[in-house]
Amino acid sequence: MARKVSIFALIFLIIVLQLCSYFNPCSASNGYNHRKSKEFIKKSCRATSYPKLCLKSLARRASKIKGNPELLASAALSTTFFAIQTTSRLLKDTSRTHSLKPNEVAAMVDCIADLSDSVQKLQMSTRVMDEGTKNNDVVRVDGSDDVVRVQINDIQMWVNMALEEEETCMIALANMNVKGRVKKGIRKRIVKVAHLTSNALDLVKNFALAHSK
């Protein structure tokens, strides 16, 4: 009796597996495409200044990037944008909750202003890139290649400016007499944001280079 039950169970399992493969034939290919996309990200990240951080920050978006240089650059910009927003909020909270001297508060305010400018510039960059990717277009308003070049140049310029703002913020922070642990934590966040921005700039440049060919 037990043997008959096990045979029926085996037959039932085979039928279920066949039905699953029939109704979901793309699951294997989807997994393959996801792996291909991750390999594309890994290869692209090798050309950035901080490849390990690049891969770590973008690997989770592999299914959306799909081996597309434009989608990769867009994902890098939006990832950096959200990281800067978080760091900017952290600085604001720190300036309120820690007893700082007037000159330290002034330095922190300058640093927050620098990061706010950085957020604004990356927001513009992300918006322009997203307009292109949502329309399945190459960052353009009309069909002109000149428009594409101008928009890509604008993105590179804004990301460059954002990177400069972050570096200015780090200089201001270095001159502050904040508690060691607090200062170290803030600096670590800002350095990470600067590295993400640098990577995003590299990927935007690579996309621009690929588009110009």
N, C-alpha and C positions, 0 to 999 in steps of 0.2 A: 504493500500500500504506500509506504513511504517513498519507495522507488518511483511509483507512478506519479506521486505528487511532485517529486523533484524533476521528472521529465516534463510534466505539464508546466512547471515553473520555468524551466529552461526554454521551452517553446514560446511561452508568453513573453519572456525577456527578449528573445530574438525578434518577435513580432513588434514589440515596443521600440526596439532599436531601429528596426527597418522603417517604422512609421516616423520616428524622429528624424532620420536621415532624409526621408522623403519630404517632410514638411519644413525642414531647416537645412537645405543642401548647401547653403552658403557659409555655415558656421565655420567649417574648416578653412575656407578661402578667406573669411574675415580675419581669422586668427593669423593666417599667413600674411595678409595685407597689413595687419597691425604690426607684425614683426618687421616687415619691410619698411614701414613708416618709422619705427624705432631705429632701425639701421640707418635710415636716411638722416634722422636727427643726430645720431651719434657721429656720422661722417661729417655733417655740416658743422657740428659743434667743435670738431677738431680744428677748424679754421678760426675759432674765436680765441680771445685772450684767456678765458677761463673755461676750458672745455668741460671739466667735471661739473661745475656749477650749471653750465649751459644744459647739459644732458639731464641733470637732476631736476631742473626747473621746468623742462619742456617735455620730458618723457611721458608724463601723465596725459599730455594733449596729443599723443601720437595718432589716435583714431580721428581727430579733427584735422590734423596737419596733412596727413595722407601723402607725404612725399612731395609736397608743393612748397617751393622756396618762398612764395609770397605769404602763404598761410603760416609758414614757420616764422618769418619776420614779424608778421602781425601778432602771433602768439607770444613772441619774445617781448614785443613792445607792451602788450597788455599785462603780461606777467610782471614786468618792471614797473609799470604804472601802479598796479595794486600794491607792490612792495614799497614803493615810495610813499603812497598814501598812508600805509600802516606806520612807517617810520616817522612820517611827519606828525601823526597823531601821538606817537610815543614821545616825541620831543616836547610837544605841547603839554602833555600830562606831566612829564618830568620837570618842566619849568614851573609848574604850579605846585607840585607836591614836595619838592626839595628846597630847603632853605639856601638860596643862592645870593651871593653878593650882587650889588647893582651892576657892576661891570660884567659879571657872569650871566646875569639875566639879559643884559644887552647883547652879549655874544650869542646866547641861546636864541634870542629873538631874531638876530641876524641869520642864524643857522636855519631857523624855521622859515624865514622869508626866502632863503635860498632854496630850500626844499619845496616850498610852495610854488616858486617859479618853475622848479624842475617838474613838479606834478603837472602844472599847467601846460608846459611844453610837450611832455609825454602824452598828455591827454589829446593835444592837437595831433600829434603823430599817430596815436592809436586810432583816432577818429578817421583820419585820412586813409589809413591802411584798411580799416574795417569797411569803409564805404566801397573800396575796391573789391574786397573778398566777398562781401555780402551780395554784390552784383555780379559775381564771377568774372570780374573785370580786373585789369592790371592797374590799379590805383589811378583811375582816370575819370575825368568828368565828360570828355567827349572822345572822339576816336583819334585824336592827334598824338603822335609820338612825342612831340614837343611838350605837350601838357603832362604826359607821363614823366618825362625827364625832370620837368620843373617840380612836380609833386614829390618825386623821389628825392630830389635835391633839398626840398623843404624839410622832409622827414629827417634826412641826415643832419641838416643844420639844427633842427630842434633837439634831436637826441644829443648832438655834440654840445649844445648849450646846456642841456640838462646835466650832462656829465661835468661840465665846468662848474655849475651851481653846487653839485654834490661835493666836488673837490674844495670849493670855497668853504662849504659847511664844515668839512673835516679840519681845515686850517683853523677856523674859528673855534671849533671844539678843542683842538690841541692846546689852545691858549687859555682854556678855562680851568679853574682850580676846583673842579667838581670831585666828589668822592670817587676813589679809584674804581670801585666795582660798578658804580653807575656810569662813569665815563667810559669804562671798558665796554659795557653792554651797549651803550649808544653808538660808540665808534664801530663796534662789530656790525651793527645794523646798517650804518651808513656805508661802511666798506662793502658789505654785501650788495647794497643797492647800487653803488658805483660800479661794481663788477657786473651786475645784471645789465646795467645801462651800457657798459662797454660791449658786452656780448650782443645786446640788441643792435647796437650800432654796426658791429661786424656783420651780423646777419642781414641787416638792411643793405649794407654795401654789397654783400654777396648777391643779394636779390637784384640790386641795381645792375651789377656786372652781368648777371645772367640775362637780364632783360635787354641789355644793350647789344648783346650778340645777335 
